[in-house]
Amino acid sequence: MADVSHTRGDVGSRPGVSDTRGDIGAHPDVPEMRARYARVLGGRDVALLDGPIFLAGLFIALSPWILHYTTNQPGLVVHNVVMGIAIAVLALVFSATPTRTYGFSWALCLMGAWMIAAPWVVGSSPDRGVFLSNVIAGGLVALLGLICAGAALMAGRKRSRAVRSGQMNEPVRT
């Protein structure tokens, strides 16, 4: 049988094979790659919140069937489905293009506040389950929206300071 082991040894003993596990620190494109990664990951300050926002929107959209109020609150059913889908889509957009869309995080605050008021405005004499569902989910969306908006505001300030000081075009040093 042929020796098919992939152990590291003397590279010179295997003609035509280079050691690919070496350090690429001396590669001429390393500063550019580091700068690109810093720019791409710079807007991901609240990446962990995209999932919970999406799940909250999904819960809001499905809550009429989870809590069984499709027959006694028809106006609220349509409202919650539309608002839940809108919140979930907004979370997906945040996840897909974070640096361009985190400025819209304040919209989540308004959507969450509206979800809290909706049982009385859109619905008609909501019961305890409908009330608690909308208040808890709306409060969660508003809270996550506040966190996202705060992080977007701080990232914007950091970016504007970097532009003013001229550090935006310099490669990232490690």
N, C-alpha and C positions, 0 to 999 in steps of 0.2 A: 504494500500500500504506500501511497505517496504521503509525505508529510504535509498536512494541511493546517498545521498550527499557525496562529497569528501572533506569535510572541514578538516582543521588541528585542531586537538584537543589533548586531552590527549591520548598519545599512549597506555597507560596502560588500557584505557577504552575499547580498541578493542583487545581482546586477539589474538595473532598470527600475528598481523599486526605491521610492523616496519615503522618508519618514514623514507622514502627514500629521503626526501628533505634536509637532513642535509649536513653539510660540510664534504667533503672527504679529507680535508687537513691532517688528521692524518693517512690516509691510507698508508701502507708501500710501495706501488708502485708509489706514487706520484712523487718522484724525478726522477725515471726512465721514467715515462710517460712524464714529462716536458722536459727531455733531448731528448727523441725521437721526440716530437713535434718540438723542437728547431732545430733538425737535418733535419727533413723533410721540415719544412717551411723556413729553412735557404737559400735554393736555389731559393726561390720564390720572389726575389727582384723586378723582372719586370713582374710579373704575369699579370698585366693589359695590357701588350703589346701583349700577345699571340693572343687575339681576333682581334685587328686591323691588325696585320700581316696576320692572316688567311683571314680576309676580303679583304685586299689588294691583296693577292694571288688569291682569288676567283674573284675579279674584273678583274685582269689581264687576267685570264683564260677565262672569259666571255666577255671581251671587244670587240673582233671581232664581236660578235653578238649584243652587246649593241650599238656600234658605226657603225655597218653595213659596215665593210670593208672586208668581207669574199671573195668577188669576185675580188677586185682590188689589194689586198695584200695577196696572198695565202701563201707566205713564212712566213710572219709576223703572220698570223693566227696560223699556227702550232707552231711557236716559242712562241707566247704569251700563248697558251694553255699549252704547256710543262712547261714554266717558272712559270706560275700562279699556276699550280698544284704542282710544286716543292716547291714554297714558302709556299703554304697552308699546304702541308705535313710537311715541316720543322716547321711551327708554331704548328701543332698538336704534333709533336715530342717534341718540347720545352715544351708544356703543359703537356705531359704525363710523361716525365722524365727530369725535369728541371736541376737537379744538374749534370747530366751526359752530357747534350747537350748544355748548354748555352755557352760552349767554342766554339761552331760552329757559334756563332752569327756574327762573322766577315764575314761569307759566305753571309749573307743577305746584307751586304754593297756591296760586289762584284756583287751580283745578281741585286741589285738596280741600280748600276752604269751601268751594262750591259743593263738593261731595258731602261735606258736613251739613250744609243747609238744605240740600236737595230733598230729603224725605219730607220736609214741611212745605217746600216751595212747589215741587213737582208731584209728590205723592199726596195721598189723602189719608189722614189719620194713620200714620205708620205704627206698626206694633213694635215691641221692644227689640226683636231680632233684626228687623230692617233698620231701625234707628241705630243700634249698636254697630251693625255691619258697616253702614255708611260713615258713621262718626269715627270708628277705629281705622278703617281703610283710608278715609279722607285725611285724618290726622297724620297717618303714616306717610301718605303721599306728600302732604304739606311739609312735614318734618324733613323728609328726604330731599324735597325740593329746596328747602332752606339751606341744607348742608351743601347741596350741589351749587346753589347760587353763591354761597359764601366762598366755596373753593374756587369757583370761576372768577369771582371778584379778586381773590388773592392772587390767582395765577395771572390775571390781567395786569395787576399792579406789578408783579414780578417781571412780566414780559416788557412792560413799558419802561421799567427801570433799566432793564438790559438794553433796550433800544436806545435810551438816552445816554447810557454810558458807553455805547459802541461795542458791547460784548456780543451782540447777536450774530455778527459775521465772523467772529473768531472761532477757531476749533476748540472743542471741549478738551481741557487738560485733565490728565489723571495723575 
